[in-house]
Each structure stands twice: as C-alpha cells, then as structure tokens.
Amino acid sequence: MRAAKLSLLWGETLTASAFVMHRRMRMICDAGASPSPADMAEFGRMLPEKTDAFYRAFSGASRARDPLEALENLLKPIHSRATGNARRLRGVR
C-alpha cells in the first residue's frame, strides 16, 4: 500500500511540475523586458520555494527508519509545493 501511495505522489508531482514549468515559462516569455509586479512576485517565488522544499525533503529523508519512509519523506514536501503551485497558477483554491 505504501508503494502504491508513493507511486501516486510521484505521478502527481511530475504532472504538477510539468504544468508549473510550462506556465512559468509562458509568463517569462510574455513578460519580456517589462515584467509586471505580479510577474516579478511569481519569479521571486521560484528559488526560495525550491530551497525550502528540498531542505525539508532531505531533512525528512535523513530521519527515516526504512527506505520507503525515506522516499515518502523526500517526496512529500516537493509534492506539496508542486501541487500547490499548480493549483494557484490554475486559479483553483
């Protein structure tokens, strides 16, 4: 059961990440040399959110008691951030 849940989290993370990357690349291209304040706010999220998610991921994995728990702890913060970004960029709350 844990492996199935992990597989689902992995699939959702990949799908959400692809959407977020596509959406942000479109924003960068559309912004050109004159990004709006909203564009700048979105662009400013990119690095800090990844730093935070990966810090949490590796910290969680290092505390795991078994390999599956390590994978779960590694993926959960990244999944949370990616799916949250996808919902926000789609305008879904």
C-alpha positions in Angstrom: 0.0 0.0 0.0 2.8 2.4 0.8 4.4 1.8 -2.5 1.2 2.5 -4.3 0.7 5.8 -2.4 4.3 6.7 -3.2 3.7 6.0 -6.9 0.6 8.2 -6.9 2.5 11.0 -5.2 5.3 10.7 -7.7 2.9 10.9 -10.7 1.1 13.9 -9.2 4.4 15.6 -8.6 5.6 15.1 -12.2 2.3 16.3 -13.6 2.1 19.4 -11.4 5.8 20.2 -12.0 5.3 20.0 -15.8 2.3 22.3 -15.6 4.1 24.8 -13.4 7.2 24.9 -15.6 5.1 25.4 -18.7 3.0 28.1 -17.1 6.1 30.0 -15.7 8.0 29.7 -19.0 5.0 31.2 -20.7 4.9 34.0 -18.1 8.6 34.7 -18.7 8.2 34.8 -22.4 5.1 37.0 -22.2 6.7 39.4 -19.7 9.7 40.1 -22.0 11.7 43.1 -20.9 8.8 44.6 -19.0 7.6 42.2 -16.3 4.6 43.4 -14.2 4.7 43.5 -10.4 2.7 40.2 -10.4 5.2 38.6 -12.8 8.1 39.7 -10.5 6.3 38.3 -7.5 5.9 34.9 -9.2 9.5 35.0 -10.5 10.7 35.8 -6.9 9.0 32.6 -5.6 10.9 30.2 -7.8 14.2 29.8 -6.0 13.1 30.2 -2.3 10.3 27.7 -2.7 12.7 25.1 -4.2 15.3 25.7 -1.5 12.7 25.3 1.2 11.1 22.2 -0.3 14.4 20.4 -0.9 15.7 21.3 2.6 12.5 19.8 4.1 12.8 16.8 1.8 16.4 15.9 2.6 15.8 16.6 6.3 12.8 14.3 6.4 14.6 11.5 4.4 17.6 11.6 6.8 15.2 10.8 9.8 13.6 7.8 8.1 13.6 4.4 9.6 13.4 2.5 6.4 13.9 3.1 2.6 10.2 3.5 1.8 9.8 6.1 4.6 12.9 7.9 3.3 11.3 8.1 -0.2 8.0 9.3 1.3 9.7 11.9 3.4 11.8 13.0 0.4 8.8 13.4 -1.9 6.1 14.8 0.3 7.5 18.4 0.6 8.2 18.6 -3.1 4.8 17.2 -4.0 3.1 19.7 -1.7 4.9 22.6 -3.2 4.4 21.5 -6.8 0.7 20.7 -6.5 0.1 23.9 -4.5 1.8 25.9 -7.2 -0.2 24.2 -9.9 -3.5 24.9 -8.1 -2.5 28.6 -7.6 -1.4 29.1 -11.2 -4.6 27.5 -12.4 -6.6 29.8 -10.2 -8.0 26.9 -8.2 -8.2 27.2 -4.4 
